[in-house]
Amino acid sequence: MTVRAGVVVTGTEVLAGRVTDRNGPWVAQRLLEMGVDVAHITVCGDRPDDLTAQVRFLADQRVDLIVTTGGLGPTADDLTVPTVAALYGRELALDAELEDRIHAIVQRWRSRMSSAADSEPLRAGIRKQAMVPQGAQSISPTGTAPGVAIPSDESRSLPAVLILPGPPRELQAMWPEALDSAPVAEVLARRTQMRQDTIRGYRLSEADLAETLRTAEREITKFDDLEITTCLSLGELEMVTRYAESARPAYMELERLVGKMHGARVFSTDGSTIDDIVAHRLSGHRIATAESCTGGMIAARLTDRAGSSAYVIGAVVSYANEAKTGLLDVPAEIIDQHGAVSEPVAALMAEGALSRLNVDIAVSTSGVAGPGGGTEAKPVGTVCFAIAVTGRPTVTHTLHLPGDRASVRALSTTAAMHMLADALETR
């Protein structure tokens, strides 16, 4: 059976663009992984009428579950629980045990900052968060705001609703208990178990993949049982396929066809990202970066994961020519002869990092990110790369990347990660 869900992200700050929504996509991805179809993600401000309208809209779309994020807490604009409770015709009642639990959390936090006695506004805020709709189930807070799970109400044609807090860290920590709550578990029990697999390609065009999918549609039995979505981002093309277990033979045929048609441009068939692959292949190595136009973005990407200190030794952001000379030993005459944006300079930057930081692999970038600085010979988007590996000739590449300054820098960082993966694979 297909189970459908909708997500309502509340918060005027999200609606106005002051805060980027991280909850909607996260919740949607978790639900999709569990075999739940996500029909809509909506955003509304902290106004009861607007929240009510969003819940009614999703109910009209025949979803089985609504997840709301935000609008929980002690302040006057935290209105999600009373608003949804009113729509479902459920009175709010004080949960004394929950009130004590929230009070203990608040006291632990306050003890680190002051020893001031409880104030009436503080006690009122705690009490407000401990008000639970009758017949609903509270979700233990990881901050001070508990979640709430409300069963469906067939008499009002309203689906089950899960109310969670806005801070992403709190929401994500509460997610497992939220799924186990009776109203949510009852909905999830009705779903058909689905698999989700991801294939990733680099420098693979959407048009080429689309042609492959047309071939698959003609040649693969039960191809229509596969739900396929594609997304192009920073030069990488991601194909996500959801399917019931009965359609696994069709998916395996599709995976083989994609590999056959696109070869080395497919770099992952098990869902691994390029960052995962590079991190795995760097085991036992020591790496450094020498960056100009990317300004440390490659180093930031390499160190984004826990445990990267085992292989990342350091980085040199040699933006100015004197830094390239003083920190990486690139001769000034080579810069004068070839220009800072050139493969000879990129090669010497990587080799300088290899030597200066005592590593066995180094990557460098030097380019024209824009919006100014381009020439006819080296227009904006020209980026030179080098990979230096102990005991091997240094490899250089030049790419001409599209887009504005941010795009060129981001595309350069992704390109460098793929060059590193290729270099490490051949060791």
C-alpha positions in Angstrom: 0.0 0.0 0.0 1.2 3.5 -0.8 1.5 5.7 2.2 1.6 9.5 1.6 2.9 12.3 3.8 3.2 16.0 3.8 5.5 18.3 5.7 4.7 21.8 7.0 7.7 24.0 7.9 6.6 26.8 10.2 8.4 30.0 11.0 8.2 33.5 9.7 12.0 33.6 9.7 12.0 30.7 7.2 9.3 32.2 5.1 11.2 35.5 4.9 14.4 33.8 4.0 16.3 34.8 7.1 16.8 31.1 8.0 17.3 28.4 5.4 14.9 25.4 5.9 16.9 22.3 6.7 14.0 20.4 8.3 11.7 19.9 5.3 14.3 18.2 3.1 15.7 16.1 6.0 12.3 14.8 7.0 11.3 14.1 3.4 14.4 12.1 2.8 13.9 10.0 5.9 10.3 9.3 4.9 11.3 8.4 1.4 13.9 6.0 2.6 11.2 4.2 4.6 8.9 3.9 1.6 6.6 6.8 2.3 5.7 9.0 -0.6 6.2 12.7 0.2 3.5 14.7 -1.6 4.2 18.3 -0.5 6.6 20.4 1.6 5.0 23.7 2.5 6.2 26.7 4.5 4.1 29.1 6.5 4.6 31.9 9.0 3.8 31.8 12.7 0.1 32.5 12.3 -2.6 30.1 13.4 -4.8 30.7 10.4 -2.0 30.0 8.0 -0.9 26.8 9.8 -4.5 25.6 9.9 -4.9 26.3 6.2 -1.7 24.2 5.4 -2.9 21.3 7.5 -6.3 21.4 5.8 -4.7 21.6 2.4 -2.6 18.5 3.1 -5.6 16.7 4.5 -7.4 17.5 1.2 -4.5 15.9 -0.7 -5.3 12.6 1.1 -2.0 12.3 2.9 -1.8 9.7 5.7 0.7 11.6 7.8 1.5 15.3 8.3 4.8 16.3 9.9 5.1 19.9 11.2 8.4 21.4 12.3 8.8 24.6 14.4 6.5 26.6 16.5 7.2 24.8 19.7 8.6 26.5 22.7 7.7 28.9 25.6 7.1 32.2 23.6 3.9 33.7 22.4 4.5 32.9 18.8 5.0 29.2 19.5 1.5 28.2 18.5 1.7 24.9 16.6 0.4 22.6 19.3 -2.6 24.7 20.4 -3.4 25.5 16.7 -3.3 21.8 15.6 -5.1 20.7 18.8 -8.0 23.1 18.0 -8.3 21.9 14.5 -8.5 18.3 15.7 -11.0 19.2 18.5 -8.7 18.1 21.3 -8.4 20.0 24.5 -5.0 20.7 26.0 -4.1 19.2 29.4 -1.1 19.6 31.6 1.2 16.6 31.7 2.8 17.0 35.1 5.5 14.5 34.5 6.5 16.2 31.3 6.5 19.5 33.1 8.9 18.2 35.7 11.2 16.8 32.9 11.3 20.1 31.1 12.0 21.9 34.3 14.9 19.6 35.1 16.4 20.3 31.6 16.0 24.1 32.1 17.6 23.9 35.5 20.6 22.0 34.2 21.1 24.7 31.5 20.6 27.6 34.0 23.0 26.1 36.5 25.8 26.6 34.0 25.0 30.3 33.6 23.5 31.6 36.9 21.9 30.6 40.2 18.9 32.9 39.8 15.7 31.6 41.2 12.8 30.6 38.9 10.7 33.5 37.7 7.0 33.3 37.0 7.6 33.9 33.2 10.0 30.9 33.2 7.6 28.7 35.0 4.8 29.8 32.7 6.9 29.0 29.7 7.7 25.5 31.0 4.0 24.9 31.7 3.1 26.0 28.2 5.4 23.4 26.7 4.0 20.7 28.9 0.4 21.1 27.6 -0.5 18.1 25.5 -3.6 17.5 23.4 -5.9 14.9 25.0 -5.4 11.5 23.5 -2.1 12.5 21.9 1.4 11.2 22.7 4.2 13.4 23.7 7.8 12.9 22.3 10.6 13.4 24.8 12.4 16.7 24.3 16.1 16.9 23.5 15.9 20.7 24.0 13.1 22.0 26.1 10.3 21.5 23.5 8.6 18.1 23.4 7.1 16.8 20.2 3.5 15.6 19.9 1.9 12.8 17.9 -1.8 13.0 17.3 -3.9 10.1 15.9 -5.9 10.5 12.7 -9.5 11.7 13.0 -11.7 10.1 10.3 -14.7 12.0 11.4 -12.9 15.2 10.4 -11.1 13.6 7.5 -7.8 14.5 9.2 -4.6 12.4 9.0 -2.2 11.6 11.8 0.0 14.5 12.6 3.5 14.6 14.1 4.6 17.9 15.6 8.3 18.4 16.0 10.5 21.3 17.1 12.3 23.7 14.7 16.0 23.4 15.7 17.4 20.7 13.3 19.6 19.1 16.0 16.6 18.6 18.3 14.3 17.3 15.6 16.8 14.8 14.3 17.5 13.5 17.8 13.8 13.0 18.5 13.1 11.3 15.2 13.5 7.7 16.3 11.1 8.0 19.3 8.7 9.9 17.0 8.6 7.0 14.6 7.8 4.6 17.5 4.9 6.7 18.8 1.6 4.9 18.3 0.0 7.4 15.9 3.0 7.4 13.6 3.8 3.7 13.9 0.2 2.8 12.9 0.6 4.8 9.7 4.0 3.4 8.9 2.7 -0.2 9.4 0.5 0.2 6.3 3.3 1.1 3.9 4.8 -1.2 1.3 8.5 -1.8 2.0 10.6 0.1 -0.6 14.2 0.1 -1.5 16.1 3.2 -2.6 19.4 3.0 -4.5 21.5 5.8 -5.9 23.9 6.0 -8.8 26.2 8.9 -9.2 28.0 10.1 -12.3 30.5 12.9 -13.0 30.7 14.9 -16.2 27.7 12.9 -17.3 25.0 15.0 -19.0 21.3 14.8 -18.3 20.7 14.4 -22.0 22.9 11.3 -22.2 21.3 9.7 -19.1 17.8 10.5 -20.4 18.7 8.6 -23.6 19.8 5.6 -21.6 16.6 5.7 -19.6 14.6 5.7 -22.9 16.6 2.6 -23.9 15.9 1.0 -20.6 12.1 1.7 -20.9 12.1 -0.2 -24.2 14.4 -3.1 -23.1 13.8 -3.8 -19.4 10.8 -5.8 -18.2 8.8 -4.0 -15.5 10.8 -0.8 -16.0 7.6 1.1 -15.1 7.8 -0.3 -11.6 10.9 1.9 -10.9 10.4 5.4 -9.6 13.4 7.3 -11.0 14.5 10.9 -10.2 17.6 12.7 -11.5 19.4 15.8 -10.2 22.4 17.7 -11.6 24.5 19.5 -9.0 28.0 20.9 -9.3 28.9 18.7 -12.3 27.6 15.5 -10.6 24.5 13.8 -11.8 22.6 11.8 -9.3 20.0 9.1 -10.2 17.8 7.9 -7.3 15.5 4.9 -7.8 12.8 3.8 -5.5 11.1 0.4 -6.0 9.4 -2.5 -4.3 11.5 -5.6 -3.7 9.6 -7.3 -6.5 11.1 -4.9 -8.9 14.7 -5.5 -7.9 15.5 -7.6 -11.0 14.5 -4.6 -13.2 16.7 -2.3 -11.1 19.7 -4.6 -11.4 19.2 -4.6 -15.2 19.0 -0.8 -15.2 22.2 -0.5 -13.1 24.0 -2.8 -15.6 22.8 -0.7 -18.5 23.9 2.6 -17.0 27.3 1.2 -16.3 27.6 -0.2 -19.8 26.5 3.0 -21.5 28.5 5.5 -19.4 31.5 3.6 -18.0 34.0 5.6 -16.0 31.6 8.6 -15.9 29.7 6.5 -13.3 31.7 6.8 -10.1 29.3 5.3 -7.6 26.6 2.7 -7.7 26.2 2.0 -4.0 25.3 5.5 -3.0 28.8 6.6 -1.9 29.6 10.2 -2.5 32.9 11.4 -4.0 33.8 12.6 -0.4 33.2 9.0 0.9 35.4 7.6 -1.9 38.2 10.0 -1.4 38.2 9.5 2.4 38.3 5.7 2.0 41.2 5.9 -0.5 43.2 8.3 1.7 43.5 5.7 4.3 47.3 5.3 5.0 48.1 8.5 3.1 49.0 12.1 4.1 47.5 14.9 2.1 47.8 18.6 1.8 46.2 21.3 -0.4 47.7 24.4 -2.1 44.8 26.6 -3.1 44.5 29.9 -4.8 41.1 30.5 -6.4 39.3 27.9 -4.1 40.6 29.7 -1.0 40.7 26.6 1.2 37.4 25.1 0.0 39.1 21.8 -0.9 40.7 21.6 2.6 37.3 22.4 4.2 35.7 19.6 2.2 38.4 17.1 3.1 38.1 18.0 6.8 34.3 18.1 6.9 34.1 14.5 8.3 35.2 13.1 11.6 38.5 11.3 11.5 40.0 13.3 8.7 42.9 14.3 11.0 44.2 10.8 10.2 45.2 11.9 6.7 44.8 15.7 6.3 48.0 17.4 7.3 47.4 21.0 6.3 46.6 23.5 3.7 48.2 26.6 2.2 45.9 29.3 0.7 48.4 31.1 -1.5 46.2 33.7 -3.0 48.8 36.3 -3.8 51.8 35.6 -5.9 54.2 36.4 -3.1 52.5 33.7 -1.0 53.0 31.2 -3.8 56.7 32.1 -3.8 57.3 32.4 -0.1 55.2 29.5 1.2 55.3 27.0 -1.7 58.7 27.8 -3.3 57.2 28.7 -6.7 59.9 30.7 -8.5 58.8 34.3 -9.3 60.2 34.0 -12.8 57.9 31.0 -13.5 54.9 33.1 -12.5 56.2 35.9 -14.7 56.7 33.6 -17.6 53.5 31.6 -17.5 51.2 33.6 -15.3 49.7 32.6 -11.9 46.9 30.8 -13.7 48.9 28.1 -15.5 49.6 24.5 -15.3 53.4 25.0 -14.6 52.5 27.2 -11.6 49.8 24.8 -10.4 52.3 21.9 -10.6 54.9 23.8 -8.6 52.3 24.7 -6.0 51.3 21.1 -5.5 55.0 20.0 -5.4 55.7 22.8 -2.9 52.9 21.6 -0.6 54.2 18.0 -1.0 57.6 19.0 0.2 56.8 21.8 2.7 54.1 19.8 4.6 55.8 16.4 4.3 52.9 14.5 2.7 52.7 11.9 -0.1 49.9 13.5 -2.1 48.9 17.2 -2.7 46.3 19.0 -4.8 46.5 22.5 -6.1 44.3 25.1 -7.8 44.9 28.4 -9.5 42.3 30.1 -11.6 40.2 33.0 -12.6 37.0 32.8 -10.5 35.7 36.2 -11.6 33.8 38.4 -12.1 36.9 40.3 -13.2 40.4 39.3 -14.0 39.7 37.3 -17.2 41.6 37.7 -20.5 41.0 36.4 -24.0 43.5 33.7 -23.4 42.4 32.9 -19.9 38.7 33.9 -19.5 36.7 33.8 -16.3 36.2 30.2 -15.3 39.7 29.1 -16.3 41.1 26.9 -13.5 44.4 25.0 -13.5 44.8 21.9 -11.2 47.7 19.7 -10.3 48.0 16.5 -8.3 51.5 15.7 -7.0 52.2 12.2 -5.6 55.5 11.0 -4.2 57.4 8.9 -6.7 55.1 9.8 -9.6 55.1 12.6 -12.2 52.9 15.5 -11.3 49.6 15.5 -13.3 48.0 18.8 -14.4 44.6 19.7 -15.8 42.9 22.9 -17.0 39.2 23.3 -17.0 37.0 26.1 -18.3 34.1 26.2 -15.8 30.8 28.0 -16.3 28.8 30.3 -14.0 29.5 33.1 -11.5 32.3 33.3 -9.0 30.6 31.0 -6.4 29.8 28.4 -9.1 33.4 28.4 -10.5 34.8 27.9 -7.0 32.3 25.2 -6.1 32.8 23.4 -9.4 36.6 23.6 -8.9 36.3 22.0 -5.5 34.3 19.1 -6.9 36.6 18.7 -9.8 39.6 18.5 -7.4 37.9 15.8 -5.4 37.4 13.7 -8.5 41.0 14.2 -9.6 42.1 13.1 -6.1 39.9 10.0 -6.3 41.4 9.1 -9.7 45.0 9.6 -8.5 44.4 7.5 -5.4 42.8 4.7 -7.3 45.9 4.2 -9.5 48.3 3.9 -6.5 
